Amino acid sequence: MSPKTLYDKIWDAHLAHEADDGTCLLYIDRHLVHEVTSPQAFEGLRQAGRTVRRPELTLAVADH
């Protein structure tokens, strides 16, 4: 077996599920938000009746 690249190691560590067709579901352990697209994302969650799963993992940065 050949050694894994850093990319492969990170991918493997975050792979939650791989479907038969090769589609992968990754676990995201950080939520990076900024003022441009985050309001729409949170509105989408509200409309779907969902919340941020782990809000303590959210990092917001002022971009401008």
N, C-alpha and C positions, 0 to 999 in steps of 0.2 A: 504494500500500500504506500502510495506516495504521500509526503507530508502535506498537510493542509495549509492553505494560504490564510492570512488574517481574515480576509473576507469570508472564506468558508467556515472558519471557526465562529465568527460572529453570527453568520447565517444559521449554522447548526444550533447555536446556543439559543436562538430566538424562534426556531421553527416549532410551531405549535401543532401543525397538521399538514400533511401533504396528500392531496386527493389523487385518485387513480390517473387523472388526466395531467398530473404534474403541477397543478395549481397549488400554491403554498399559502398557508395562513401563518403570519408571523406575529409573535407577541411583541408589542411595543412597550418599552419600559420608561419612556419619557414622553411628555406632551409638550411640544414647543409651540408657543402661541405668540402672535404679534397682531398689531392693530389692523392689518389689511384684510386677511381672510378669516380670522378667528371669530368675529361676530356672526358671520354666516354659518360657520360650523356649529357654534353654540345654539343658534336659532334652529338649525336642523335637528339637533339633539332634543331641544324643547318640543318641537313639532312632533317628533317621534315618541315623545314621552320617555326619553332616555336621559341619563346623566353621565357625567364623566366617571368612569369606573374607579379610578384611583387618583383623586384630585391632588393628593400630596406629591404626585410625580410631575405636576405641571410647572413649567418654567416659562414665565412671560418676560419678554424683552421689548423695551421701547426702541423702535427702529428709526424714528425720526424725532 
